[in-house]
Amino acid sequence: MRKTPLYTLHHRLGARMIEFAGWQMPLRYTSEIEEHRAVREDAGVFDVSHMTRIDIRGNGTAEFLRYLLANDIAKLKHPGRALYSCMLNDQGGIIDDVVVFYRDASCFRLVTNAATREKDWVWINRQAKDFDVSIYFRDELAMIAVQGPNARKKADLHLPGALKEKLKSIKPFAFAEADNWLVSRTGYTGEDGYELMLPNEEAPKLWEALLDSGVQPCGLVARDTLRMEAGFNLYGQEMDEDISPLECGLAQTVALNPPQRQFIGRHAIEKELAEAVKWQRAGLILLEPGVLRRGQKVKLKAGEGSITSGGFSPTLQRSIALARLPNSEEQQCLVEIRGRWKLAQIVQPPFVRHGKIMIEIATDKGEHHE
């Protein structure tokens, strides 16, 4: 089982540890509600060192990434910008979702999921054989996410001086580098903040300094409730190799222009668009007592679907879910919970963004489907 550079500190804080994607990771330190609210209202910090960091170098890097990824890194006009993309198979299914960082003309960094590490490595190297590139894991770097309305202000106190100046004016999905640190204005919670990549040996000092500044340590449970409220997909739940970006709410990340760019999966995506997209990703709010969970059946007039992620929303104080549903304009559905069909409202995620509730909860329960 792999351990992050912060493993000893997690134990010292009394975190409940679990196995996650081959790593020992903190599930929670106090309560998931307390950790969730700290991120929505102030600042929380996550150890995300289990995520995979890969550098791709060489004169053919840009050309290779334009072939490998469904989004087009040509959108990144200058170094210091990042881009979200899916990496597709030939059938248009999602191998993984990645954030790509444009460091310089011959070096880009990919951050991919933990559970897909070995699969991604094999896939990327297989696709790279005809390009002038070299590919490296960056396991000597830890990764820490500081998120919340006060996260950047509190984190700035502890950054190297050269970085503080560079970060003053960066926009979302931009980043700066200095002293072997890369700090990006990205995240997975729906709040402002940073994700920091830094040498393993320097990570414990930063972690302790953030906690001394009043930043709440947060575990995997809070990370999941925050990302669900924000409407972000999780690989292995909303996305997998049998689901295309068009079917899980990521159509905007597939760059079909310019038409001459031949990326992996392009033909399958164009065929899917020409015929009909089978599924849509939607948000659900349960309008009756109960808890929405992954795998529960969903029934609409248009057919059946299923919940891909579900749980209690601390901000909405209701059970919410992300679901894979047949394409439809319906606004309500039924969810099977312990053998009973319960009414849920269909909404367009996000549920919460930057601390603000983004959807209106229905008060009219409308027509029942049974």
C-alpha positions in Angstrom: 0.0 0.0 0.0 1.5 3.4 -1.0 1.8 6.3 1.5 1.9 10.0 0.7 4.6 12.2 2.3 2.0 13.4 4.7 1.0 10.0 6.0 2.7 10.5 9.4 1.0 13.8 9.9 -2.4 12.3 9.1 -1.9 9.8 11.9 -0.7 12.4 14.3 -4.0 14.4 13.6 -6.0 11.3 14.4 -7.4 10.9 10.9 -9.4 7.8 10.1 -7.3 6.1 7.3 -8.6 3.9 4.6 -7.3 2.2 1.4 -8.1 4.2 -1.6 -6.9 3.4 -5.1 -3.9 1.6 -3.7 -3.0 4.4 -1.2 -3.5 4.9 2.5 -5.6 8.1 2.6 -7.5 10.1 5.3 -11.2 9.5 5.2 -11.9 12.3 7.8 -10.2 14.1 10.6 -13.2 15.4 12.6 -16.6 15.2 11.0 -17.3 15.3 7.2 -19.9 18.1 7.8 -17.4 20.2 9.7 -14.8 19.7 7.0 -17.3 20.4 4.2 -18.4 23.6 5.8 -14.9 24.8 6.4 -14.3 24.7 2.6 -17.6 26.4 1.8 -17.1 29.1 4.4 -13.4 29.6 5.0 -10.5 27.3 4.0 -9.8 23.6 3.9 -6.7 21.6 2.8 -6.6 18.1 1.2 -3.7 15.8 0.7 -4.1 14.8 -3.0 -0.6 13.4 -3.5 -2.2 10.1 -4.6 -3.1 11.8 -7.9 -0.7 11.0 -10.7 1.7 13.6 -12.1 3.3 13.0 -15.5 5.6 15.2 -17.5 5.8 14.9 -21.3 8.9 16.5 -22.9 10.3 16.8 -26.3 9.9 18.6 -29.6 6.8 16.6 -30.5 4.9 17.2 -27.2 2.3 19.6 -28.5 1.6 17.6 -31.6 1.3 14.4 -29.5 -1.1 16.0 -27.0 -3.3 17.3 -29.8 -3.6 13.6 -30.9 -3.9 12.1 -27.4 -6.6 14.4 -25.9 -10.2 15.3 -27.0 -9.7 18.9 -26.0 -7.2 20.9 -28.0 -4.1 22.2 -26.2 -3.7 24.7 -29.0 -6.3 26.7 -27.0 -3.4 27.4 -24.5 -1.9 30.4 -26.1 1.0 30.8 -23.7 2.8 28.9 -20.8 1.2 29.2 -17.4 -2.3 28.1 -18.6 -4.1 24.8 -17.8 -6.8 22.8 -19.7 -9.3 20.1 -18.6 -9.7 17.2 -21.1 -10.8 13.7 -21.5 -8.4 11.0 -23.0 -10.5 8.8 -25.2 -10.2 5.3 -26.6 -11.0 4.6 -30.3 -14.7 4.0 -29.4 -15.0 7.5 -27.8 -15.1 6.0 -24.3 -13.2 7.8 -21.6 -9.8 6.3 -20.6 -9.3 9.0 -18.0 -9.9 12.7 -17.4 -6.9 14.9 -17.0 -5.7 18.5 -16.4 -2.9 19.5 -18.7 -0.5 22.3 -17.7 1.4 24.2 -20.4 4.9 24.7 -18.9 6.9 25.6 -22.0 7.0 24.8 -25.7 8.5 21.3 -25.1 7.1 20.4 -21.7 3.5 19.8 -20.5 2.4 18.2 -17.3 -0.6 15.9 -17.0 -2.4 15.3 -13.7 -4.5 12.2 -13.9 -6.4 10.0 -11.4 -4.8 7.7 -8.9 -6.8 4.6 -9.7 -6.0 4.8 -13.4 -2.2 5.3 -12.9 -0.9 2.1 -14.5 -3.5 2.0 -17.2 -2.8 5.6 -18.2 1.0 5.0 -18.3 0.6 2.0 -20.7 -1.9 3.9 -22.9 0.1 7.1 -23.1 3.3 5.3 -23.9 1.6 3.1 -26.6 0.2 6.2 -28.3 3.5 8.1 -28.1 5.6 5.7 -30.1 5.4 7.7 -33.3 6.2 11.1 -31.6 9.4 12.7 -30.4 8.5 12.8 -26.7 9.8 11.4 -23.4 7.4 10.6 -20.6 8.1 10.7 -16.8 6.3 10.1 -13.6 6.9 13.0 -11.2 6.6 10.9 -8.0 9.1 13.1 -6.2 6.4 15.8 -6.0 3.6 15.9 -3.5 0.3 17.6 -4.2 -1.8 19.6 -1.8 -5.2 21.4 -2.5 -6.2 24.4 -0.5 -9.8 25.3 -1.2 -12.4 27.8 0.1 -13.2 31.6 -0.1 -10.2 32.4 2.2 -7.9 29.7 0.9 -5.6 31.7 -1.4 -5.2 34.5 1.2 -4.1 31.9 3.9 -1.9 29.9 1.5 -0.1 33.0 0.2 1.4 33.5 3.7 3.4 30.3 3.3 4.5 30.3 -0.4 8.1 31.1 -1.6 8.5 34.8 -2.2 9.1 34.4 -6.0 5.7 32.6 -6.3 3.7 35.2 -4.2 4.4 37.9 -6.8 3.6 35.7 -9.8 0.3 34.5 -8.2 -1.1 38.0 -7.5 -2.9 38.4 -10.8 -3.4 34.8 -12.1 -6.9 33.9 -13.3 -8.7 30.5 -12.8 -7.0 27.6 -14.6 -3.7 29.5 -14.7 -0.5 28.6 -12.7 2.9 29.8 -11.7 6.2 28.0 -11.0 9.2 28.8 -8.9 11.7 26.8 -6.8 10.4 23.5 -8.1 6.8 24.4 -6.9 3.9 24.6 -9.3 0.8 26.4 -7.9 -2.4 26.5 -10.0 -5.7 28.2 -9.5 -7.6 24.9 -10.0 -9.6 22.6 -7.7 -12.3 20.1 -7.3 -14.7 21.7 -4.8 -16.5 24.5 -6.6 -14.6 27.0 -4.5 -11.6 29.3 -5.2 -8.2 28.1 -4.2 -4.9 26.5 -5.2 -3.6 23.1 -6.0 0.1 23.0 -5.2 2.8 20.5 -6.5 6.0 20.7 -4.5 8.9 18.5 -3.5 7.9 15.6 -1.2 10.3 16.7 1.6 8.8 20.2 1.7 5.1 19.1 1.9 4.9 18.4 5.6 6.2 21.9 6.5 3.6 23.5 4.2 0.8 21.3 5.6 1.6 22.2 9.2 1.9 25.9 8.4 -1.5 25.9 6.8 -3.1 24.2 9.8 -1.3 26.8 12.1 -3.1 29.5 10.0 -6.5 28.0 10.8 -7.0 25.9 7.6 -9.1 22.8 8.3 -7.6 19.4 7.2 -10.2 17.6 5.1 -10.6 14.0 4.1 -12.0 12.0 1.2 -15.6 12.2 2.4 -15.7 16.0 2.4 -13.9 16.0 -1.0 -16.7 13.8 -2.4 -19.6 15.8 -1.0 -18.0 19.1 -2.2 -17.4 17.8 -5.7 -20.9 16.4 -6.0 -22.4 19.8 -4.9 -20.1 21.4 -7.6 -21.4 18.9 -10.2 -18.0 17.5 -11.1 -17.7 14.0 -12.5 -15.6 11.3 -10.8 -13.8 8.8 -12.9 -15.2 5.3 -12.4 -18.6 6.6 -11.5 -19.8 9.3 -14.0 -17.1 8.3 -16.5 -15.6 5.1 -17.8 -14.4 3.5 -21.0 -18.0 2.8 -22.1 -19.2 6.3 -21.6 -18.4 9.2 -24.0 -17.9 12.8 -22.9 -21.2 13.6 -24.7 -23.1 11.2 -22.4 -21.7 12.6 -19.1 -22.0 16.3 -19.5 -18.6 17.0 -20.9 -19.4 17.8 -24.5 -17.9 21.2 -24.1 -14.5 19.6 -23.5 -14.4 17.9 -27.0 -12.8 20.3 -29.5 -14.1 19.3 -33.0 -12.6 22.5 -34.5 -10.4 22.7 -36.4 -11.9 19.8 -38.3 -8.5 18.5 -39.6 -7.2 17.7 -36.1 -7.3 13.9 -35.8 -7.5 13.0 -32.1 -8.1 9.5 -30.7 -11.9 8.9 -30.6 -12.8 11.6 -33.0 -14.6 9.4 -35.5 -16.7 7.7 -32.8 -17.7 11.1 -31.3 -18.7 12.4 -34.8 -20.7 9.2 -35.4 -22.5 9.6 -32.0 -23.4 13.2 -32.8 -24.7 12.3 -36.2 -26.9 9.5 -34.8 -28.1 10.5 -31.3 -26.6 10.7 -27.9 -28.1 8.0 -25.8 -27.6 9.3 -22.3 -27.5 12.6 -20.5 -25.9 13.4 -17.1 -28.3 15.1 -14.7 -28.6 16.2 -11.1 -31.3 14.8 -8.8 -32.7 16.3 -5.6 -34.8 13.8 -3.5 -38.2 15.4 -2.7 -39.1 12.7 -0.1 -37.4 11.2 2.9 -34.5 8.9 2.1 -30.9 8.8 0.8 -29.8 8.7 -2.8 -27.0 6.3 -3.5 -24.9 5.1 -6.4 -26.5 2.2 -8.3 -30.1 3.0 -7.5 -32.6 2.7 -10.4 -34.2 5.9 -11.9 -37.4 5.8 -13.8 -38.7 8.4 -16.3 -41.4 8.4 -18.9 -38.6 8.2 -21.4 -37.0 5.1 -19.9 -34.8 4.0 -17.1 -31.4 5.2 -15.9 -29.3 5.0 -12.7 -27.6 7.1 -10.1 -23.8 7.3 -10.5 -23.0 9.3 -7.3 -25.3 10.1 -4.4 -25.4 11.3 -0.9 -26.3 14.0 1.6 -25.6 17.7 0.6 -24.5 19.6 3.7 -25.2 22.9 1.9 -28.7 22.0 0.6 -29.6 19.8 3.7 -31.1 17.3 1.2 -30.1 14.1 -0.5 -28.6 14.9 -4.0 -27.2 12.8 -6.8 -25.6 12.7 -10.2 -27.4 10.3 -12.6 -27.2 8.9 -16.0 -30.6 9.3 -17.6 -32.2 8.8 -21.0 -32.4 12.0 -23.0 -35.6 13.8 -22.0 -37.0 17.2 -21.1 -38.8 15.8 -18.0 -38.3 17.7 -14.7 -39.1 14.9 -12.3 -38.4 11.2 -11.9 -38.7 8.2 -9.5 -35.8 6.6 -7.7 -36.0 3.1 -6.3 -34.9 3.2 -2.6 -35.1 -0.1 -0.7 -37.9 -1.3 -2.9 -40.0 1.9 -2.9 -40.2 4.4 -5.7 -39.6 8.0 -4.4 -40.0 11.3 -6.2 -36.9 13.3 -7.2 -36.4 16.6 -9.1 -34.2 16.7 -12.1 -31.8 19.7 -12.3 -28.8 20.8 -14.2 -25.6 20.7 -12.1 -23.9 22.5 -10.3 -25.9 22.5 -7.1 -23.5 24.8 -5.4 -20.7 27.1 -6.7 -18.6 29.5 -4.7 -20.8 29.0 -1.7 -24.0 29.9 -3.6 -26.9 27.5 -4.2 -27.3 27.4 -7.9 -30.6 25.5 -8.3 -34.2 26.1 -7.2 -35.8 23.3 -5.3 -39.3 22.4 -6.5 -42.2 22.8 -4.1 -44.7 21.3 -6.5 -44.4 17.6 -6.6 -46.2 17.5 -9.9 -47.3 14.3 -11.7 -46.3 10.9 -10.3 -45.0 8.5 -12.8 -46.4 5.3 -11.3 
